[in-house]
Amino acid sequence: MTVSPWSATLTFGLRALSPTGTNTMDTRMRMPLQQAKALAVMLLRTLRQYEQQSQVEIELPKTVLDELNIPLEDWQRFRGVG
């Protein structure tokens, strides 16, 4: 995801398994910042409803959080922990 003063861009594709592999980007979705923020709220709401209805918690291993540059504190705040 990239953000500029005018818009947010989500890029979807396949990531290479090896550092020397080629990443492929299939789809790019641009939207105003307001729409991106609304999308984030709708995604969070939908995932929380799924967790409640299914009685599961969606977790990410610390290695994945590290690779995505998501501090553990941010993940816990997102999860409503701490």
Secondary structure by P-SEA (a helix, b strand, c coil): ccccccbbbbbbbbbbccccbbbbbcbbbbbcaaaaaaaaaaaaaaaaaaaaaacccccccaaaaaaacccaaaaaaaaccc
